[in-house]
Amino acid sequence: MTTLETLTAEEITEIDHEIALVPFRKAAAIEALKIVQQHRGWVSDESLRAIAGHLEISPDELDSVATFYNLVFRQPVGRNVILLCDSISCYVMGYEKIYGYLRDRLHIGFGETTPDGRFTLLPNACLGTCDRAPALMINNELFRDLTEARLDEILDGYH
Amino acid sequence: METPLTRHISFDRPPYNLSDYEKTGGYQALRKALTAMGPADITKTVQESDLKGRGGAGFNTGMKWSFVPMTGDHPIKYLICNADEMEPGTFKDRMLMEGNPHQLIEGMIISAFAIQANISYIFLRWAYKKAARLLRHAIDEAYAAGYLGKNILGTGYNLEMYLHTGVGRYICGEETALLNALEGKRATPRTKPPFPQISGLFGKPTIVNNVETFCNIPHIINNGPDWFKSLGGGSDAGTKIYGISGRVKRPGLWELPMGVTMRELIEVHAGGMANGYGFRGALPGGASTDFLVKEHLDVKLDFKSVAAAGSRLGTGTMIILDDHTCPVGFVHNLEHFFAQESCGWCTPCREGLPWTEKILLSIERGEGRLEDLQLLDMHTRFLGPGNTFCALAPGAMEPLQSALKYFREDFEKHINQKKCPWR
């Protein structure tokens, strides 16, 4: 058992705001996970126990929620998270080429992080921009109508 | 041709702010609904308009609202906008939210008043960052103008509106799974009955409708049910946001009379197939609908006509299969998605979808056997309607069963040639 980590005052304020909007504390679970991930980049076991303590639920119950959702990160991620859409319209428009190029350039596959911590590459189920496929998202920025030629320029914008 | 939903949408300029929206008649329907009509009148008007839910299922919206208890002691009711839109190939609600967020908010306030809900949520897909920013701003403007909050337009009616952004799971778009997600739980579907209209979010009466459905409401209130019916060109009322992705000249979204033909959508609006590509088939309404093929090009894209042709209108956003894309690879991609996004709650879906995916992958790689086609046929029945807890697995089987019907020779070629003939 590792030592209990505590939430920061800022995190607690934000989580308590969400708790105030719902009829019982547990209902703020997903928002609380999002808040901590926003501050720390991911949700470690220790962070998860701290959130569960604040929500007054068991860590296992919270973990069952955290691991259910694709975008709650339970492992550390790089400074920039690349979400490559692998859904059908992007498949038709050539996402496999884009993936191949990213793999060659970054030397990582899906689920991996570059050794310098600059990029994590993840597959993503549909980014909802099917008319402009193939597409990827880096952090909060969406890139569409991708070509291999454009990828270098896009990646160079992230450090 | 009238295009009420997109009349004020132009991506060449920022979306309307509150005063722009008001100048073009915005929030007049809300005023009319709250001051000149009662909740029962609004529900009756929407029911008579024959507005069918635009999230995919196509159920009469007013009828759905009519199941909410309007007598007795129900101090808390909820109204929820399903803006999750995570079905691959579906991207229509994005345009409505990014293009005219106040239209959605106005539609939601009128709808909430109709069922006398005092709390509303927009459950927004995580990836829609721009829509989130615009909706937050529009909600703030609506509060500041007195369209949200306490004593709306001096009528004594109160409504709070919250924006909730998801954390990525397709199943969150299922009505009852969405409720669990909003309650901070795993998004597994719930048993019906009780239906959400009776026992929904936090056990209270709840209505969940799609973005496009809500966006129609102000126009129906302003212009009446007969006007709305007159917009449709097929057997359904109103207009529809249709979309196309894939190898066409101009992929995109268009608001057209309900019942436009597949041919017109593809050849006129999308400009036809891209140079060098031919049409083999299309999923007419997102990833969970059956293929339609060349012989169906003159089918009208309304709920009844598409059903008669053996598919579903779904969300009305079409994904094209061209003649350079492997149908087995296409279906494998879809089943990979569905297997990954199964919530795991019921065994047929949790076990059957990964099995289906593995079979398709082995066929695609040239490692399949002819018996595999029988196995796939079996799965389309065992994972079909009535055998699973919710509609995810039956939806997943729709493209597969129709691919086995229309593109069987492509599956057989993979098996006989022991490779993908398209690679």
Interface residues (C-beta under 8 A of the other chain):
Chain A: L21 V22 P23 K26 A27 A28 A29 I30 E31 L33 K34 S64 V65 F68 Y69 N70 L71 V72 L83 D86 S87 I88 S89 Y91 V92 M93 N124 A125 C126 L127 G128 T129 C130 D131 R132 A133 M137 N140 L142
Chain B: E85 M86 E87 P88 G89 T90 F91 R94 R125 W126 A127 Y128 K129 K130 Y162 H164 T165 G166 V167 G168 R169 Y170 A181 L182 E183 G184 K185 R186 A187 F202 G243 I244 S245 G246 R247 P251 G252 L253 A287 T317 I319 I320 L321 D322 T325 G329 F330 N333 L334 H336 F337 Q340 E341 C343
